Amino acid sequence: MAKEPRTECRTPTPDKSSTTIPTWKYEVLETAILQTVDEAGHEGLLFSDLPENVRDKLSSDALEKMGSLGWHVTTVKLELEVRGVLKRLDGVKPQRLVLG
C-alpha cells in the first residue's frame, strides 16, 4: 500500500525541528485557518480562539479523521507564519493573527 502524501510543517523558532502531517489535513486546515483569520479583519484573531473557529469550518467527517485538532491547527499555523502567509500583530498580547 502506498504511503499517504505528507506536508512538512516548520516553526519560526530557531533550532526547532519540523514535522510532517498528512497533506489532506494540511490543505483542509490551511483553508479553514486563512478563512477564519481573514474574517477577523485588521484587528486580527486571538490565537486562543483559532481552534474553535477552525472547528466550525470543518465537516464532521474531517473532524472525525483529524485527531488532535489543537495540535494540528498550531502546526499548520506555524508553517503559515514561516511562509509569511500569517503574521502576529506586533506588540499585542495575547497573540493575535492577521494575514501576512
Residue frames relative to the residue before (quaternion, step in Angstrom):
aa qw qx qy qz dx dy dz
M 1.0000 0.0000 0.0000 0.0000 0.00 0.00 0.00
A 0.4679 -0.6915 0.4809 0.2677 3.58 -0.92 0.94
K 0.5054 -0.6357 0.4934 0.3114 3.52 -1.16 0.69
E 0.5256 -0.6211 0.4926 0.3088 3.51 -1.17 0.74
P 0.4968 -0.6501 0.4710 0.3299 3.64 -0.90 0.85
R 0.1426 -0.7918 0.5924 0.0430 3.56 -1.05 0.85
T 0.2661 -0.7454 0.5951 0.1395 3.54 -1.25 0.60
E 0.4146 -0.7007 0.5256 0.2469 3.55 -0.95 0.92
C 0.0958 -0.7677 0.6325 0.0376 3.54 -1.05 0.88
R 0.1742 -0.8004 0.5713 0.0523 3.52 -0.62 1.23
T 0.3041 -0.7218 0.5876 0.2031 3.53 -1.34 0.12
P 0.4977 -0.6644 0.4575 0.3187 3.60 -1.04 0.64
T 0.5182 0.6358 -0.4170 0.3915 3.61 1.25 -0.10
P 0.4461 -0.7017 0.4820 0.2761 3.60 -0.65 1.08
D 0.8470 0.1867 -0.1614 0.4709 3.56 -1.16 0.74
K 0.5471 0.5650 -0.4299 0.4435 3.60 1.19 0.32
S 0.4143 -0.7391 0.4740 0.2398 3.57 -0.74 1.02
S 0.5032 -0.6360 0.4979 0.3071 3.53 -1.26 0.51
T 0.2318 -0.7283 0.6200 0.1772 3.52 -1.36 0.11
T 0.2877 -0.7315 0.5747 0.2277 3.57 -1.23 0.09
I 0.0921 -0.7603 0.6396 0.0655 3.52 -1.22 0.61
P 0.6494 -0.4948 0.3730 0.4407 3.59 -1.16 0.37
T 0.5596 -0.6479 0.4117 0.3125 3.55 -0.90 0.99
W 0.6289 0.5322 -0.3616 0.4365 3.62 0.92 -0.75
K 0.6401 0.5086 -0.3330 0.4698 3.62 1.01 -0.74
Y 0.6284 0.5375 -0.3326 0.4534 3.56 0.96 -0.88
E 0.7013 0.4870 -0.2789 0.4395 3.58 0.76 -1.02
V 0.6488 0.5090 -0.3146 0.4702 3.59 0.97 -0.85
L 0.7067 0.4574 -0.2661 0.4697 3.58 0.88 -0.94
E 0.6005 0.5548 -0.3653 0.4452 3.61 0.99 -0.73
T 0.6643 0.5043 -0.2981 0.4643 3.58 0.86 -0.95
A 0.6949 0.4766 -0.2774 0.4615 3.59 0.83 -0.97
I 0.6474 0.5146 -0.3198 0.4624 3.61 0.97 -0.83
L 0.6886 0.4821 -0.2954 0.4540 3.59 0.79 -0.96
Q 0.6367 0.5146 -0.3262 0.4726 3.58 1.01 -0.76
T 0.6637 0.5180 -0.2962 0.4511 3.57 0.93 -0.93
V 0.6886 0.4632 -0.2825 0.4812 3.59 0.86 -0.94
D 0.6186 0.5400 -0.3406 0.4580 3.59 1.01 -0.75
E 0.6628 0.5130 -0.2974 0.4572 3.59 0.93 -0.88
A 0.6209 0.5577 -0.3407 0.4330 3.60 1.14 -0.57
G 0.3782 -0.7672 0.4498 0.2569 3.59 1.21 -0.42
H 0.8047 -0.3418 0.2195 0.4329 3.54 -1.35 -0.27
E 0.6155 0.5435 -0.3564 0.4457 3.62 1.17 -0.37
G 0.4459 -0.7253 0.4220 0.3114 3.55 1.27 -0.26
L 0.4166 -0.6739 0.5588 0.2450 3.50 -1.40 0.20
L 0.4843 -0.6383 0.5075 0.3170 3.56 -0.94 0.83
F 0.5048 -0.6531 0.4685 0.3148 3.57 -0.85 0.94
S 0.6413 0.5454 -0.3289 0.4279 3.59 0.98 -0.78
D 0.6767 0.4754 -0.2864 0.4838 3.61 1.21 -0.47
L 0.4785 0.7217 -0.4152 0.2789 3.58 1.23 -0.35
P 0.6870 0.4875 -0.3345 0.4225 3.68 0.66 -0.90
E 0.6776 0.4870 -0.3062 0.4583 3.60 0.90 -0.84
N 0.6484 0.5055 -0.3169 0.4729 3.58 1.01 -0.77
V 0.6392 0.5041 -0.3191 0.4852 3.58 1.04 -0.74
R 0.5987 0.5759 -0.3532 0.4304 3.60 0.98 -0.84
D 0.6693 0.5202 -0.2956 0.4406 3.57 0.96 -0.89
K 0.6929 0.4776 -0.2716 0.4669 3.60 1.19 -0.45
L 0.6442 0.5435 -0.3159 0.4356 3.60 1.24 -0.30
S 0.5107 -0.6182 0.4988 0.3289 3.52 -1.17 0.61
S 0.6202 -0.5399 0.4024 0.4025 3.57 -1.19 0.42
D 0.6122 0.5507 -0.3438 0.4514 3.60 1.09 -0.68
A 0.6649 0.4891 -0.3006 0.4778 3.60 0.91 -0.91
L 0.6458 0.5228 -0.3228 0.4533 3.59 0.94 -0.84
E 0.6491 0.5340 -0.3096 0.4446 3.56 0.97 -0.89
K 0.7417 0.4130 -0.2136 0.4833 3.59 1.02 -0.82
M 0.5311 0.6970 -0.3761 0.3011 3.59 1.25 -0.40
G 0.3315 -0.6969 0.5700 0.2822 3.59 0.81 -0.88
S 0.8114 -0.2024 0.1717 0.5208 3.57 -1.01 -0.80
L 0.2950 -0.7943 0.5048 0.1654 3.58 -0.15 1.28
G 0.6548 0.5322 -0.3226 0.4289 3.60 0.85 -0.91
W 0.6652 0.4966 -0.3010 0.4694 3.57 0.91 -0.92
H 0.6826 0.4863 -0.2932 0.4600 3.60 0.86 -0.93
V 0.6328 0.5199 -0.3377 0.4639 3.61 0.97 -0.78
T 0.6624 0.4992 -0.3064 0.4669 3.60 0.91 -0.89
T 0.6462 0.5349 -0.3111 0.4466 3.57 0.95 -0.88
V 0.6892 0.4499 -0.2781 0.4952 3.60 0.89 -0.91
K 0.6168 0.5532 -0.3422 0.4432 3.60 0.99 -0.79
L 0.6556 0.5073 -0.3123 0.4641 3.59 0.95 -0.83
E 0.6396 0.5065 -0.3263 0.4774 3.61 0.96 -0.79
L 0.6486 0.5107 -0.3196 0.4651 3.60 0.97 -0.79
E 0.6144 0.5182 -0.3418 0.4870 3.60 1.13 -0.59
V 0.6425 0.5190 -0.3268 0.4594 3.60 0.91 -0.89
R 0.6977 0.4634 -0.2617 0.4796 3.59 0.97 -0.84
G 0.4809 -0.6901 0.4224 0.3378 3.61 1.24 -0.25
V 0.4395 0.6974 -0.4507 0.3426 3.56 1.28 0.23
L 0.7503 0.1807 -0.1094 0.6264 3.57 1.18 -0.67
K 0.0162 -0.7756 0.6285 0.0563 3.52 -1.22 0.44
R 0.4648 -0.6364 0.5393 0.2967 3.51 -1.32 0.42
L 0.4750 -0.6410 0.5095 0.3224 3.58 -1.01 0.75
D 0.4563 -0.7045 0.4803 0.2546 3.56 -0.83 1.02
G 0.8631 0.1677 -0.1260 0.4593 3.52 -1.12 0.80
V 0.5926 0.5588 -0.3658 0.4503 3.57 1.21 0.34
K 0.0056 0.7680 -0.6397 0.0292 3.56 -0.87 1.02
P 0.5052 -0.2277 -0.8242 0.1165 1.62 -1.72 1.75
Q 0.7461 -0.4456 0.2872 0.4029 3.52 -1.37 0.39
R 0.0413 -0.7703 0.6364 -0.0048 3.54 -0.96 1.01
L 0.2667 -0.7836 0.5512 0.1048 3.56 -1.01 0.91
V 0.0215 -0.7559 0.6543 0.0114 3.52 -1.18 0.76
L 0.6002 -0.5286 0.4310 0.4179 3.55 -1.26 0.22
G 0.4817 -0.6932 0.4689 0.2598 3.55 -1.04 0.87
